[in-house]
Amino acid sequence: MTAPAWLTTGTPDRPTAVCLHGFLGDPEEWRPVAEALAPQWHCLAPPLPGHDGAPPPAGDLPGLAEALWQRLVPALPERVALVGYSLGGRLALALAHRYPHRIGALILEGAHPGLQEDASRAERRRHDEAWAQRIETRPWLESLDAWYRQPVFADLDEARRQALVQRRAGHRPEQLAATLRAASLAGQPDLRPALRRLPAPRTYIVGDRDAKFCGIADALAAEVPGLTVAKLGGVGHNGHAEAPAEVAGIIHRTSIGEHP
């Protein structure tokens, strides 16, 4: 696999939005959102560690976030709107915890803030290790198909599922297995306190057909003062792909301090 290029749109004299894709994703997923934000915004979308043609750094999710930040920071102004989907959202939240003074706005989409019980962490570790072994040992396209048949992707029809499988097929499975182990939710600290402390505007995006993350969004709304929840009608777990113009509007309005 050739290392995917960064997606870059707009010019650096405009406000900067950094958009982070999810597990198995790629920077180009953000192009419809970036184009909807033009010309007011300069958008950057890098490949995540383990998705850039190289093995991910050893460690846990905070370590992956720091490795990503060190690649990003030379291209960034003093403050950015940080946007993250799923795994990208968990990385964004870890970066907001470490570098709150660099975050002008935080927009999370379908991202888990962290497990709070040891039993849940142990179960998630077993779950992610089983998937990592499957990715390493089973035919790659078969594993991809199985991944997109998990309950969180229940809104996908067969045509959309197979389109995702073909789009993801160029990734190196051994690198993604290593990324899944390193980025496991089992090793992520509970980042709810960081979300509560962050002084920047914060919005959580979720599709109203994504039952699991609607529940997470509702709980966060009750726990995090000032957090806005934006539910996308008729959308599942991948809102920025299904409703890019709506997501772009939420990013823009959050960043200028308006209610999305």
N, C-alpha and C positions, 0 to 999 in steps of 0.2 A: 504494500500500500504506500503510495506517495503521501507524504505529510500534507494534510489539508491546509490550504492557505487561510489566513485570517480574513474574515469579512470586514471590510472597511468602507463606510459610506460617509459622505459629507466631508466637511473640512474642519481642521482643528480649531478654527476661530469660533465655532459653534459649541454649545454645551455638549458634553460627551456622555453617551450612554454605553456601558459595557454590558454585553448580553452573553450569558453563559448557558450553553445547551445542556441537555441531560445525558445520562448514561446511554451509550450507543449512538449518540447524536453527532452533529457536525455544525460548523459555523454557518453554513449556507441556510440552515433552517431559519435563521433570523432575518434573512434578506427581505421577505415581505413586510416584516415589522419595521426594519430599517428604512425601507423605501416609503412606508407610510409616515415615518417620522421626518423624512426629508421635506424641505431643506433646513428645518429649524435645528436639526441635531447632527452631531458627528457620532456615528455608531461604530463600535469595535466589537467583534465577536471572535475570540480565539478558540482553537481546539483545546479541549480539556486534557490534562495529563492522562496518558494511556490511550488517547484518541488522536495523537499527533504523529503517529508512526514510530514512536519510541516507547520503551517500557516506562511505566510510571515510577516515580521515586518511591523507595521503600518508606513505610510509615503508615500513618492513619489519615483521617480526613483533614484535620488541621494541617498536617504536613503537606498534603496535596494542595490545600488552599494556599499555603505559603509559597510552594513552588510555582503555582500559577501566578501569584501576585508578583513574584520577582521577574517573571516574563512580561507581565503587563505594565509594571510601574514606569519603565522608561517612556512609554507612549501616553501616559496619563497626565492630565492637568491636576491641579491641586485637589479638586473635588469632582466626583463623578456620580451619575445615576447608575446604580448597580442593579442589574436585572438578572435573575437566575431561575431556570426551570428545573424542577426535580433535583437530580444530583447537582446541577449548576446552582440551584437555589440554596442547597445546603452549603456549597462552597461559598456562595455570596454571603450567607449568614455568618459563616466562620470568619470571613474577611471583615465584615462589619463589626464583629466582636473584637478583632485585633486592630483594625484601623478605623475606628468610628469617625475620626476627624477628617478622613478622606471621602466620606460618604455623604453626598448631597441629597440622595433619596435612595431608598431600598425597595425594590419591587420583587416579590417572591411569587412564583407560580408553582402550585402543586409540590411544595417542598416541605419535608418533615423537619420540625425544629429539634428533634432528638428524643430518644427514649428515656424514661424516668425510672424504670424498675430493672433490677438486675436480671430477673427472670425473662423479661422481654428482650434484654440485650443478649442473653444466652441463646434464646430461641432465634433471634435474628442472625446471630453468628452462625448457627447451624444452617439456617435457610440460605444465607449468602454463600457459605462454603459449598453447599450442595449445588447451587447454581454455577459457582466457579468451576467445580469439577465437571459438571455437565458441559460447560462451554469448552473446557480443555479437551474432553475425551469424545464427545459425540460429534456427528457431522454438523458443521457450522450452520448451514441453512436450517437444519432441523432444530437446532438450539434457538436460533432467532425466531422461528415460527412459534416454538413453545413459549418463548419470552413474551411475545405479543398476544398470547392466549391467557395470560394471567388476568385475574379479575379486574385489576385497575384499568385494563385496556378493553373492557367488555363492550364498549361502545363502537369498537372498530368493526366494520364489515370485512368480508373476505378480501375484497379488492384493495382496500386501504391497508389491511394487514400485510398482504403480499407486496404491496408497493414499499412498505417500510422494511420488510425483509430484504428486498433487493437493494434498497438504498444503503442498508447497513452491512451488506455482504462484503464490502471492501475492507472492513476493519480486521485487525489481526486478533483472533480469538484468545491467544495466549496473553496478549497485553490487556485485553478487556477482563479476563479472569483475574489477573493481578490487580487491576484497577478496582474490581468489585470487592476483592478482599481488603484492599487498603481503604476504600471509601465506605466500607460497611457501616450501616447505621449503628451497629453494635459498638463501634469505636468512636462514634461522634458524641461529644459532650452535649448535654442538654443546653441548647442555646436560647431558650426562652428568656433568661435574664438579660442576655445581650440584646435581644429584640426589644425588651421593655426599656432598657437604658438608652438605646440609640436615639439621639436628639433629632435626627433627620426624619422627614416624612416617610411613612412606611405603608405599603399596600400589599395585601395578599390576594392573588388572583386564583380563582378555581372555577372549573366548569361545573355547572349545576347537575351534570350527569355523572360526575366523579364523586360517588357517595363517600368513599373513604376520606378524601381530602376536603370535601365539604364539612365533614365532621371535625377534622383538624382545624379548618378555618374558623368554624363557629366557636370551638374551644379557645383558640387564640384570641378571637375578638373579645371574649369574656375575660381573658387573662392579661391582655396587653393593652393598656390605655393608649388611645391615639391611633391604634392600628385600624386601617380601613380594609374591609373585605369587599372585593369586587367579584361577584358571581356572574359568569358568562352563560347566557341562556342557550340551551341546546348543544352544549359543548362538553366533551369528556376531559380526559387527563392532559391533552396536548392543546391547550387553548391558543398558544401563539401560532400554531400551525392552522388551526381551524378558524380563528377569528383574529387575524393579524392586525387589521385596522382598529378593532376595538382594543386590543392589547396595546397598540401604539398610543392610542388616546389616553389610556390609563397611565402609561409611563409618563407621558407629557404632563398630564394634569397633576399627578403625584409630585413630579419634580418641581412644578411651579407653585405647589402648595394648595391646589384646588382639590376638592373632593372628587375622586374619580367617578 
